[in-house]
Structures are given as structure tokens and as C-alpha cells.
Amino acid sequence: MVRAYKVKGEKRKKKGENYDKEEIEEKESGKRGRTEADTEAEAAERVVDLLAGIPAVSTDQSTKPGVIFIIERASLEIAKIGKTSQFLNSDEHSNFLKKNNRNPSDYRPDIAHQAMLSILDSRVNKAGRLKALYVKTEKGDLFEVKSHVRIPRTFKRFAGIMLQLLLNRSITAVGKREKLLRVIENPVSKHLPIDCRKIGLSHSSEKLVDIQEYVNGINKDMNLVFVVGAMAHGKIDKDYVEDYLSISDYPLSAAYCISMITNAVERKWKIL
């Protein structure tokens, strides 16, 4: 009996081989069709595993007065570009922003990123005296950041986390029920303690002070609330702020302004 050949030198295909081939091709085409945004979204989900740190607040420190930071006018916004939702920034989306009559210089989420890192890295936070961190976006979304969250160091990972937060309205610690970041109800003033001094920072303020002397002059039992803008241009003007200060003759970045504040508070409370 002669063996069957389709073409000389080629063996006859086994039954069902066509189906397997189509399935493989579909999988491969699916991989090729994956967008960069999809890849970033998956990377952001993996980063969530690293967000949760160990709470630094001890019983004795939690009863002492602390500091609250509010980052206002943060440029944290998502938009539909093509078929995917993307986190807008001036470096990657300048063409899209110009086509939609938006100024690319207004889309600087890196400012809020640096400001948040400066707050969470401070000795005030490590000593358990950071009571709360709130961030309000230009679009009006207000979200809370837990003091023991490990914000990603690289901007790309930070962008992925912010995209996930703005889409899902919260980010929960893996394997736990704790929400590390969550969108909360406006206004921010309803989340502030009664016994606090609300201080806004603005270079345009006529009240130029030495921040160390100013902080030292506040009642030691009072909580301090500092409001810092995270925009490239302009100023903050909020009704809930009681006192607007300028702490330098020169315009300062949000991150450097925050470092001056945390240093002054650390010296006041003798945090080494």
C-alpha cells in the first residue's frame, strides 16, 4: 500500500490541524494588535502590588498635632485618544492637545508627581505626623492618598497608576480591603479637622515670611494645613484658605516649596 502525499516531500496534514493553526494565528494577531496603552495598564496593575507600605503612625504620635497637605490644581486628566484612554501630558500628547485648542504647557502632571514624592518622603511622614494628603485636579476631582503609599518613582509608572485611579475611582491594596488612593467628595474643607490653620502658598502674595519663624509662631497644639499649587503657571485662590504666604523672593517649584515647609515643621517638632 502506497503512503498518501499531498505534495512530494510533504506529509498529509493530520485531522484538526487547520483549526489549531487558526487559533495560533488569532492569538498572534491579538498580541500584535495590543496597544501601548494596554501594556501600560497591565504594568500599572502590577505596580499596585508595590504601592502599600507599612503604616508609620504609632499610638503616641497619632495623638499629637500634625500636618495636612492639599495639592491644588493638579494637571491629572485622561482623554480618549484613538481607541484607548490615556493619561495626558505635554511631552507625549502635544499634537493631540494643540488639535483640541489646548495649551500643552498646562498639562504637567509631573509637577504633582514630584510634590507627592516630596511629601511622602519627608521625615514628617516617616515620624507619623502627616495626617492626610489630598490632591485636587484641574477638572475638580478630589482624591485622598494614604500616608504609607509608595508612589512610583518613575513618571511612566505614576501615569499608569493615575490612569487606573481616575478610571476606577479608587485603588485597593492587593489582598486587602484598604483603599490606598480613592476619589472622595468635594469640598476638601469638609475633610479637615476643626482645630487647624489653613495656609496657602503663593509667590504673588504680598505677605513675605520666613517660613521657620512663621511655623514656630503657631500654637504647638494646632494642626497645620498647607495648600500648594501644582500648576506650571497661575496661582491658587481658595475661599477655605485663611492665610496666604510667600516664602521666597523667587518663584519656587511645588516640590521645593514643600521641602521648605516640611523642614520647618520638622525643626519645630524636633523630628530628626
N, C-alpha and C positions, 0 to 999 in steps of 0.2 A: 504494500500500500504506500502510495506516494504522499509525503507531507505537503500540506497546502501552504502556499506562499502568495502574498498579495503582490509583492514586487520582489524581484530577485535580490536575495540577501536580507530581506526584511521579514520578520516573523509576523504571523497573523495576530492582531490585537485580541487581547482577552476580553471576554464579555464584561461590560460595565466600565471599561477603561475610558470611554468618551465622557461619561458622567464625572469621573474623578478629575479628568483634565479640565473640564469646565469649572468645577468647583475650585480648583487650584488657581485658574485664571481669574476667577471672580475675587478670590482673596488677594491676589497680587495687585489687581486693578484697584481694589479697595485701599491697599496700602499706598499705592501711587497717588490716589485721589485725596489722601489725608492732607489737610491744610496745616500750615504752620500754627494757626490759632488752636487747632485741635491738639497738636503736640504740646503747646504751651499750657493748655487747660489740664492735660493729663499730668504734666510736670508740676503744676500748681497743686493738684490733689496729693501728689507725693510729698510736697513741701509741708502740707498740713501736719504730717507726722512729726515734723521738727518744730512746729510753732509753740507747742506747750512746754513751758519751763516749769520750774518748781517755785511756787509762791514764796516770796521772801518775807512776807509780813509775819512778825512774831506777835504774841499777845500784848507785850508791853509797848511795842512800837505802834500797834494799831489804835491804841487809845490816845496817843499823842497827836497834836495838830500836824497837819500835813500840807502837801501842795497838790493842786489840781491844774492840769494844763488843758487849754482849749485851743486847738489849731483851727483857725477860721479861714474861709475862702480857699480851701484846698482844691486844686485842679485834678479831681478824680472823677473821670467821666468815661462812659463806654458808648460806642456807636456801632451801628450795623454797617460794616464795610464788606461789600460783596455778599457772601452768604454767612458770614460769621460776625459775632460781636467781638469788638476789640477795645482794648484799653488805650485811650487816646494820649499821645504825647507828641511834642513838636518835632522830635528827631525822626520818627518813623511815619508820621501821618501829615506832614506839612502840605503835600499836594491835596489830600482829601480836605484839609481844613481850609485851604485857600479856595478850592472849588465851592465850598459851602459858606464863603464870605466870613470866615472866622480867622482871627489873628493867631498864628501859630505860637507866638510868644506868650499867649495866655494859657497855653496847655503845658504846664511844667509840673507834673506830678512828682518829679524828683525832689522838689523843694519840701513837700510834705513827707516824703520818704526820709530825707536827711533829718528833718525836725523830729520825727518819731523815733529814729535811732538815737538821737542826742538825748531825748527824754528817758527812754528805756535803758540807755547805757549809764545814766547818771548814778552817782552814789546815793542820791535821794531815793531813787527807786530801789537800789540794792539794799538800802537800810530799812525798807518798808514804809517810807514816808510819802510815797506817791499814792495819793488817794484815788485818783482817777485820771484818765486820758480820754478826751473827746475830740473827734475830728468832724468838722462840718464842711461839706463840699460847696462849690460854687452853685451847684444845682439845688442845694437845700437839704441834701441827705445828711443826717447826723448819725454817727456811729461811735460806739464805745470800744476801747481797746483795753483788754486786761493788762495789768501791770507786769505780769510774768510771761507775756507773749514774747517769743523770739521772732522779731520781724526779720525777714530775709535780708541779708547784706547786699546782695546783687539786685540791681533795679529790675532786671528781667523777671526774677522770681517774685519780687514785690508786686510787679504789674500783674502777674498771674493770680496772686492772692487777692488783690484788689478787684480784679475782674470777677473772681469767684464770689467775693463778698457782695458786690453790687448786683450780681445776678441772683444770688440765693438769699440775700439779706442777712446772712449770718455764716460763721464758720465754726464748726463744733470740733472739739478735740477728739482725735481718733480713739475709739474705745471708751469714751466718756460722754457725759451729757453736758459738760461745761461748754458754753459758747465763748470762744476766745475773742472773737470780734462779732459785733452784732449791730444792726441798724436799730436805733431807738427813736422814740417820739420827740419831736420838737415841742417847745423850745428847750435849749440846753439849760436855761436858768432853773427849770423845774427839777433838775437832777443835782443841783448844787446844795450844799449844806447851808443852814441859816447863818451860822457864825463864820462868815468868810469875808475876805476883802477881795473884790473883783478888780483886777488891774490889767489894763490894756497897754500894749507896747506899740508905739508909733513914732517913727522918725520925725513926722510932721508936728508932733506935739510941742507946744511951747514950754512945757514943764520938763526941763532937762535935769536929771538927778544922777547922783552916784548910787547905783543900784544896791551896793552893800550898805550904805548909810540908810537908804530908804527901807530896806528889808529889816534892818536892825531896829528901826523906829516903830515897827508894828508890834502890837501886843503879842507876846510869845504864845498865848493860848489860842490865837486865831488862825484858822485855815487860810491859806493863800491861794487865790485863783489867778493864773496868768493867761492872758489871751494874746496869742501871737498869730499874725497873718502868714499864710503860706502861698502868697501870690508873687509874681515877678514884679508887678507894678501896682500902685494904688495904696490904699490904707483901709484899716478896719474901722467901722463906725457902728457900734452896737449899743443899744439902749441899756442893756443889763450891766455894762461896764461902769464902775464907779469912778475910776481914776485913770487917765491916760498919761503915760510917761514916755519920755525919750531918754535912753540910757547912754547915748553917744552922740558926739557931734557929726558922726559919719553914718551913712546908711549901712546897716548890717544884714547879713543873711539871717534867715529864721533860725538855722541851726546854731550859729554863733551867738545870737541873742539869747537863745535858750541855755546855752552853756554858761553864759554870764549869770543868768538867773539862778540856775541850779548851783553854781559855785557859791553865789552869795547866800543862798538858803543853807547850803551845807556848812558854811562857816558860821552862820547864825546858830544853827543847831549842833555845831561841833561834831559833824559827821566826817570821819577821816577814812 
